[in-house]
Amino acid sequence: MLSQQELLSLFTETRAQSELICSFLETEDYVVQPRENVSPPKWHLGHTTWFFEEFVLKKRNEDYELYDQNSAYVFNSYYESVGDKVVRTDRGNLSRPTVAWVYAYRNYVTKAITRFLEEDEISKELCGVLEIGCHHEKQHQELLLTDIKFILGNNPLLPVYNKQFEENQIEDFEAEWINIEEGVYEIGHKTTDFCYDNELGVHKTYLPNFKVSTKLVTNREYLEFIEDGGYKDVLLWHAEGWDWKNTNNISAPLYWHKINGDWHQYTLSGLIHLIPDAPVCHISYFEAFAFAQWKEIRLPTEAEWEIAQKQFNWGTRWEWTESAYSPYPGFKTAEGALGEYNGKFMVNQKVLRGSSVATSEKHARHTYRNFFQPELRWQFTGLRLAK
């Protein structure tokens, strides 16, 4: 458990980072919502503020004066037990409250939490909720970057977000196979450092002998898959993946553009020529699975990934695994509204491991269990092969 001073430092730097991410935007960028799972930047700033107001300030003091009576309705996300909320698809219709209002709201709540941490002695329970709130905002910082990329990447002008943002870090070495011997291994979060409840429950699992690549699959390798007809061979795909591909006319990773016969890629620093040796990015689980089938090997399970990860570098792409998102042995949802944080999503989703170029500092760890539906690819998702 962090001390109050450590919490204050974490809170302060977390709040500042969200606003730094948005400092590269124009006012008009804050409101756009091109699709349901992409939220406007303004909403992220408001939602992460509401979280602290709802779960910390209101719990600490029944007489706390809300900044606005409509905050919970506008900025609640999926917490059904907290109350009514704006339908997710309608977040882009919120021209009001304004961007200036949202920043004033953030300032109001930030000052209240700061005073709380500086002046009062608070319970271990509220310290824990505050720490969750900081990491919750760090999650939304990654969502901010990926949502901003989707918003600008669907603008016909493909505008630059930040020229300095580097998302294609090349692994400049030859791929090798790491051999992991058959055995019974322990997985799960073992230290007292922060983690989410879905990482808890250290348990043993049996793993047959397997091998995993030291290197992520590159654009060059993925281009070979495309050119060999990978998107046209039904035998490589799950039935649901094949239907998804055909329904949505998918023939390449998200943000790939073929211009005058050459492949380009939209990035947060603008449209560039495809970098062959960079790790492939923005692919769905369906595409990752089909590629592995084409290579006649497979994706690692999340347990295999966790056991092998010390022997390879990770952190530039969220890596699809072959594991369904399900509870560890002994998992129990927390009491109250925070029990809706992870457990309610343990169905129809795949686990991703690692982190990405968009993951915030102090938020990545090797036990982190990210999860998304298999068709989604707006996150910085890639793959590593196993056999």
Legacy VTK file of the C-alpha trace (Angstrom):
# vtk DataFile Version 3.0
C-alpha trace
ASCII
DATASET POLYDATA
POINTS 387 float
0.000 0.000 0.000
1.348 3.424 -0.935
1.740 6.126 1.678
-0.392 9.271 1.365
2.620 11.218 0.124
3.317 8.574 -2.517
-0.361 8.592 -3.470
-0.310 12.371 -3.794
2.686 12.172 -6.109
1.070 9.407 -8.198
-2.221 11.288 -8.377
-0.605 14.594 -9.346
1.551 13.151 -12.117
-1.334 11.018 -13.424
-3.705 13.965 -13.716
-1.040 16.061 -15.436
-0.243 13.292 -17.953
-3.845 13.052 -19.172
-3.846 16.755 -19.911
-0.454 16.569 -21.599
-1.814 13.910 -23.957
-4.687 16.220 -24.883
-2.478 19.285 -25.272
-1.763 18.306 -28.893
-5.458 18.446 -29.822
-7.545 21.194 -31.352
-10.824 21.957 -29.589
-12.811 20.311 -32.384
-10.942 17.013 -31.846
-12.301 16.629 -28.315
-15.890 15.798 -29.315
-15.612 13.352 -32.249
-16.836 9.739 -31.876
-16.395 7.770 -35.123
-17.686 4.472 -33.659
-19.199 3.032 -30.488
-16.039 1.740 -28.786
-14.094 4.969 -29.472
-14.961 7.698 -26.985
-14.356 11.442 -27.473
-11.260 12.755 -25.625
-13.482 15.180 -23.698
-15.456 12.240 -22.302
-12.290 10.452 -21.101
-11.198 13.580 -19.224
-14.612 13.867 -17.599
-15.020 10.157 -16.834
-11.677 9.833 -15.046
-12.639 12.895 -12.980
-16.074 11.506 -12.133
-14.421 8.276 -10.928
-12.563 10.158 -8.170
-15.636 12.200 -7.304
-17.938 9.172 -7.133
-15.720 6.607 -5.418
-13.525 8.824 -3.221
-14.914 12.292 -2.516
-18.554 11.268 -2.068
-17.532 8.303 0.084
-15.298 10.453 2.290
-17.793 13.208 2.976
-21.574 13.002 2.629
-21.644 16.792 2.521
-19.255 16.989 -0.439
-20.596 19.534 -2.913
-20.795 18.113 -6.419
-19.407 20.312 -9.177
-22.558 19.603 -11.176
-25.583 17.373 -10.570
-25.364 15.913 -14.094
-21.726 14.755 -13.883
-22.567 11.152 -13.005
-25.171 10.861 -15.761
-22.794 12.232 -18.401
-19.545 10.542 -17.353
-20.520 7.162 -15.866
-19.323 4.404 -18.170
-20.661 0.942 -17.322
-21.313 1.048 -13.554
-24.950 -0.054 -13.568
-25.153 -0.040 -9.763
-24.234 3.664 -9.605
-27.133 5.010 -11.670
-28.327 6.083 -15.114
-25.880 7.191 -17.778
-25.659 8.506 -21.314
-25.794 5.690 -23.858
-22.261 4.897 -25.033
-23.053 5.573 -28.690
-24.247 9.082 -27.761
-21.032 10.334 -26.154
-20.134 12.106 -29.385
-23.398 14.055 -29.252
-22.294 15.859 -26.108
-21.378 19.255 -27.524
-22.236 20.427 -24.002
-20.718 20.401 -21.442
-17.953 22.251 -23.242
-14.255 21.405 -23.275
-13.605 24.422 -21.030
-16.249 23.143 -18.595
-14.604 19.703 -18.467
-11.219 21.224 -17.650
-12.828 23.340 -14.914
-14.477 20.170 -13.546
-11.120 18.385 -13.555
-9.493 21.271 -11.733
-12.250 21.297 -9.094
-11.919 17.579 -8.340
-8.124 17.552 -8.584
-7.903 20.325 -5.990
-10.356 18.509 -3.703
-8.392 15.244 -3.846
-5.096 17.096 -3.358
-6.429 18.868 -0.249
-7.762 15.547 0.993
-4.346 13.882 0.670
-2.405 16.832 2.069
-4.577 17.628 5.080
-6.384 14.475 6.256
-5.402 11.021 7.394
-7.381 8.614 5.286
-8.299 4.970 5.703
-6.463 2.102 4.027
-9.645 1.349 2.118
-9.824 4.824 0.580
-6.072 4.761 -0.103
-6.682 1.583 -2.087
-9.531 3.157 -4.044
-7.396 6.218 -4.789
-4.630 4.002 -6.134
-7.140 2.152 -8.312
-8.394 5.526 -9.510
-4.900 6.560 -10.598
-4.364 3.321 -12.514
-7.877 3.588 -13.934
-6.877 6.994 -15.323
-3.659 5.481 -16.702
-5.799 2.953 -18.560
-7.769 5.828 -20.010
-4.559 7.576 -21.032
-3.848 4.631 -23.318
-7.440 4.715 -24.523
-7.065 8.444 -25.126
-4.094 7.848 -27.432
-5.746 5.000 -29.316
-9.063 6.833 -29.588
-7.304 9.994 -30.774
-5.507 7.911 -33.397
-8.801 6.433 -34.579
-10.447 9.861 -34.678
-7.622 11.457 -36.674
-7.003 8.292 -38.701
-10.596 8.470 -39.953
-10.214 12.119 -40.901
-9.735 12.221 -44.714
-6.757 14.572 -44.243
-4.968 12.074 -41.916
-3.640 14.898 -39.711
-0.595 14.693 -37.460
-1.230 14.341 -33.721
2.352 14.649 -32.448
5.429 14.468 -34.673
7.493 13.189 -31.737
5.328 10.149 -30.974
7.298 7.029 -31.947
5.202 3.920 -32.330
7.346 1.711 -34.592
10.270 0.529 -32.475
12.250 -2.030 -34.473
13.553 -5.206 -32.829
16.928 -5.246 -34.546
17.897 -8.879 -34.072
17.180 -12.279 -35.563
14.245 -14.182 -34.099
15.080 -17.258 -32.039
12.971 -19.878 -30.315
13.009 -19.969 -26.506
12.542 -23.508 -25.221
10.497 -23.959 -22.041
10.608 -27.388 -20.469
7.506 -29.319 -19.476
6.539 -28.719 -15.884
4.200 -27.270 -13.290
4.532 -23.473 -13.037
3.050 -20.743 -10.886
1.320 -17.775 -12.485
-0.439 -14.745 -11.034
0.565 -11.569 -9.213
2.879 -12.388 -6.299
4.153 -9.050 -4.948
2.571 -6.301 -2.847
2.789 -3.827 -5.736
-0.436 -2.643 -7.357
-2.392 -5.026 -9.537
-6.007 -5.554 -10.549
-8.165 -8.210 -8.947
-8.137 -10.361 -12.092
-4.369 -10.928 -11.638
-4.742 -12.281 -8.109
-4.928 -15.913 -7.130
-1.414 -17.283 -7.616
-1.919 -20.822 -8.827
-0.090 -23.721 -10.414
-0.620 -24.773 -13.983
0.850 -27.640 -15.986
2.547 -26.706 -19.260
3.836 -29.217 -21.816
7.174 -28.420 -23.447
6.799 -25.427 -25.779
8.793 -22.846 -27.688
8.077 -19.125 -28.076
9.669 -16.572 -30.386
11.962 -13.890 -29.005
10.599 -11.455 -31.589
7.211 -10.031 -32.524
5.875 -10.694 -36.018
6.939 -7.855 -38.337
5.185 -5.910 -41.078
7.397 -7.695 -43.597
6.201 -11.123 -42.443
2.603 -9.994 -42.323
2.851 -8.554 -45.821
3.965 -11.994 -47.019
0.786 -13.408 -45.487
-1.307 -10.848 -47.390
0.499 -11.415 -50.687
0.121 -15.183 -50.318
-3.658 -14.789 -50.152
-4.014 -15.069 -46.387
-7.157 -12.952 -46.359
-8.713 -15.124 -49.081
-8.081 -18.602 -47.655
-11.109 -19.661 -45.627
-9.199 -22.605 -44.133
-6.986 -20.246 -42.101
-9.830 -18.509 -40.291
-12.338 -19.170 -37.542
-15.861 -19.141 -38.970
-16.695 -16.013 -36.963
-13.452 -14.371 -38.086
-14.175 -15.176 -41.729
-17.642 -13.623 -41.430
-16.173 -10.560 -39.678
-13.543 -10.127 -42.403
-16.057 -10.393 -45.221
-18.740 -8.267 -43.587
-16.256 -5.461 -42.912
-14.226 -5.897 -46.126
-10.973 -6.411 -44.179
-7.874 -7.076 -46.275
-5.012 -5.549 -44.249
-4.295 -4.253 -40.724
-6.039 -1.114 -39.558
-4.382 2.123 -40.770
-2.646 0.454 -43.744
-3.154 2.348 -47.020
-1.980 1.282 -50.460
-1.065 4.442 -52.387
0.239 4.229 -55.968
1.156 0.592 -55.401
3.095 1.196 -52.144
1.933 0.396 -48.634
1.713 3.271 -46.164
0.706 3.363 -42.523
-1.092 6.102 -40.622
0.625 6.828 -37.296
0.156 9.429 -34.586
3.069 11.283 -36.187
1.350 11.232 -39.586
1.173 9.080 -42.735
4.435 7.259 -43.461
5.711 4.516 -45.726
5.253 1.119 -44.127
8.362 0.152 -42.143
8.991 -3.518 -43.034
10.984 -4.395 -39.911
8.610 -2.769 -37.400
6.264 -5.050 -35.446
2.896 -5.421 -37.133
0.194 -3.484 -35.318
-3.559 -2.939 -35.105
-4.652 -6.470 -35.927
-7.552 -8.383 -34.424
-7.308 -11.741 -32.689
-8.982 -13.193 -35.784
-6.115 -11.913 -37.952
-3.451 -13.032 -35.476
-4.935 -16.527 -35.417
-5.141 -16.723 -39.225
-1.514 -15.602 -39.556
-0.391 -18.271 -37.070
-2.381 -20.880 -38.999
-0.687 -19.750 -42.199
2.706 -20.217 -40.508
1.495 -23.658 -39.332
2.162 -22.773 -35.706
0.102 -20.953 -33.062
-0.273 -18.154 -30.534
0.990 -18.695 -26.982
-1.434 -19.114 -24.112
-1.334 -16.432 -21.432
0.306 -18.874 -18.975
3.024 -19.692 -21.528
3.562 -15.987 -22.153
3.906 -15.216 -18.445
6.395 -18.028 -17.843
8.537 -17.180 -20.897
8.411 -13.366 -20.750
11.639 -12.945 -18.769
13.526 -14.242 -21.811
12.245 -11.753 -24.372
11.612 -8.007 -24.593
8.009 -6.872 -24.465
6.229 -3.557 -24.243
5.683 -2.163 -27.744
2.545 -4.129 -28.661
-0.234 -5.753 -26.704
0.167 -9.410 -27.672
-2.847 -11.564 -28.480
-2.860 -14.920 -26.727
-4.863 -18.065 -27.311
-6.476 -17.747 -23.878
-10.067 -16.819 -23.197
-10.521 -14.186 -20.511
-11.757 -16.138 -17.503
-11.315 -15.979 -13.712
-8.291 -17.378 -11.924
-9.051 -19.992 -9.232
-10.651 -18.369 -6.201
-11.500 -15.117 -7.980
-14.199 -13.068 -6.285
-15.578 -9.738 -7.418
-15.183 -6.857 -4.991
-18.195 -5.645 -3.077
-20.085 -2.616 -4.334
-19.785 -0.800 -7.653
-16.044 -1.488 -8.026
-16.972 -5.155 -8.347
-18.090 -4.254 -11.868
-14.520 -3.313 -12.820
-13.228 -6.610 -14.261
-15.335 -9.627 -13.385
-18.408 -8.704 -15.436
-16.365 -8.868 -18.664
-15.185 -12.460 -18.286
-17.043 -13.751 -21.335
-16.433 -13.685 -25.110
-13.064 -11.929 -24.823
-9.427 -12.865 -25.424
-6.486 -12.062 -23.166
-3.633 -9.843 -24.352
-0.328 -9.696 -22.498
2.511 -7.201 -22.245
1.891 -3.507 -22.868
2.265 -1.071 -25.751
3.919 2.158 -26.844
0.766 3.883 -25.574
0.833 2.355 -22.076
1.513 4.888 -19.341
4.532 4.810 -17.057
4.200 2.732 -13.871
1.288 0.807 -15.365
2.919 -2.140 -17.174
3.686 -5.458 -15.446
4.133 -9.028 -16.613
0.983 -10.292 -14.820
-1.312 -7.654 -16.401
-4.327 -9.317 -18.062
-5.670 -7.009 -20.741
-8.736 -8.225 -22.600
-10.775 -7.306 -25.660
-13.306 -8.822 -28.016
-11.567 -10.774 -30.811
-12.639 -8.419 -33.615
-11.224 -5.227 -32.072
-7.967 -3.784 -33.377
-7.835 -0.061 -32.594
-5.419 -0.747 -29.729
-1.689 -1.238 -30.415
-2.093 -5.004 -30.845
0.405 -7.433 -32.401
1.458 -11.045 -32.023
4.245 -13.376 -31.005
4.334 -16.984 -32.199
4.666 -20.197 -30.223
4.889 -23.884 -31.024
LINES 1 388
387 0 1 2 3 4 5 6 7 8 9 10 11 12 13 14 15 16 17 18 19 20 21 22 23 24 25 26 27 28 29 30 31 32 33 34 35 36 37 38 39 40 41 42 43 44 45 46 47 48 49 50 51 52 53 54 55 56 57 58 59 60 61 62 63 64 65 66 67 68 69 70 71 72 73 74 75 76 77 78 79 80 81 82 83 84 85 86 87 88 89 90 91 92 93 94 95 96 97 98 99 100 101 102 103 104 105 106 107 108 109 110 111 112 113 114 115 116 117 118 119 120 121 122 123 124 125 126 127 128 129 130 131 132 133 134 135 136 137 138 139 140 141 142 143 144 145 146 147 148 149 150 151 152 153 154 155 156 157 158 159 160 161 162 163 164 165 166 167 168 169 170 171 172 173 174 175 176 177 178 179 180 181 182 183 184 185 186 187 188 189 190 191 192 193 194 195 196 197 198 199 200 201 202 203 204 205 206 207 208 209 210 211 212 213 214 215 216 217 218 219 220 221 222 223 224 225 226 227 228 229 230 231 232 233 234 235 236 237 238 239 240 241 242 243 244 245 246 247 248 249 250 251 252 253 254 255 256 257 258 259 260 261 262 263 264 265 266 267 268 269 270 271 272 273 274 275 276 277 278 279 280 281 282 283 284 285 286 287 288 289 290 291 292 293 294 295 296 297 298 299 300 301 302 303 304 305 306 307 308 309 310 311 312 313 314 315 316 317 318 319 320 321 322 323 324 325 326 327 328 329 330 331 332 333 334 335 336 337 338 339 340 341 342 343 344 345 346 347 348 349 350 351 352 353 354 355 356 357 358 359 360 361 362 363 364 365 366 367 368 369 370 371 372 373 374 375 376 377 378 379 380 381 382 383 384 385 386
